[in-house]
Amino acid sequence: MNDKPSSDHRAPANARVQVDNDRVRVTEYRFAPGAETGWHRHGWDYVVVPQTHGELLLVGPAGEQSATLVQGESYYRQAGVEHNVINAGNQELIFIEIEMKAHVG
């Protein structure tokens, strides 16, 4: 997942794949405060389903931006997003990521 180095002082988020088949990959991410995914690029369109409220710091090619996750309020992103996702809050942050693999037929 990591294409660029992560910060030396951040713990990695815990990723647990729940489903992975020819159509979707469903992964639960758990972030301790300050934890990160590490730099990565999304190869498929995806939906994020927040399981907790939380504050994110998103570090991308254009710089940093903050985002607020609201429990149960899903959002969609297209393939190609590049970033490092960091829990900027002081409590554990949990979300489910559903990646939609290309499928014809």
N, C-alpha and C positions, 0 to 999 in steps of 0.2 A: 504494500500500500504506500509506503514512503518513497517518494522520488527525490526529495530534498531533505537535508538534515533537520531533525526536530531540535527544539531547545534543549540544552543540556540539563536544565534544572526542572523540567516538567516530567511528571510520571505519565505513562501511556494510559489512555482510556482502555477499558476492558471491553473487547468486542466478542460477542458470542453469536455465531451463526446458528439460526434456528431452522431455516429452510434454505436449501440450495439445489435447484433443479434447472432444467433447460429454459424455464420461463422467468423465474424470479429468484432473488436472494434476499432473505429477510435476516437482518442482524440487529441484535440488541446491543446498544452502547451504554456503558456506565462510566461516568466520569467523576472521580473524586475532585474536590476543589483544586483548580489549577491544572488538572490533567488535560492531555491533548490527544488528538488522533495522529498527529504527524502530517507532514505535507503529502497530499494525494490528489489524484485526478479521477473524477467519476467517469467511467466508461459507458454507463447506462443512465437513462432517465431514472429518477428516484423520488420517493415520497418519504418524508420524515414525520413520524407520529410521536410527539413529545409525551412522555409518561409522567414527567414532573415539570413544574415551572422552573425557569432558570435563565441565566444570562450567559451568552456566548461572546467570545472574541473570535472573529473570523479573520484569519490572515491570508490574503490572496495576493496575486500578482500586482494588483493596484494599491495594495496597502492593507490597513486594518479597518474593520468595521464591527460595531456591536450589534447584537440581535437578542431579542427577548423571546424565549420559548414559553408558550402557554400550554399547560397540560391539556391534551386532547385536541388541540388546534393544529391539524396537519398542514404541511405545505409541500409543494412540488418544485423540482428543479430539473432542468434538462441536462443531458450528458455533456461533459466537457468542463464542468466546474472544477477549478483547482483551488485548494485551500488547506489550511491547518485549522481545525476546530478546537477551541480551548474553552473549558469551563471557567468563566470569569466570576462565578458566584462563590459563595462560602458553604454550599451544601451539595450533596451528590446530585448529579444531573443524569437523567435516563431518557433515552429515546430509542424508538424502533425505526430502522431505515429499511425501506422496501425498494430494491433495485429491480427495474423491469428490463429483463434481457431482451434483445432483439429476437423476434420470432415471426416466422412466416409460415402460414399454413393452417 
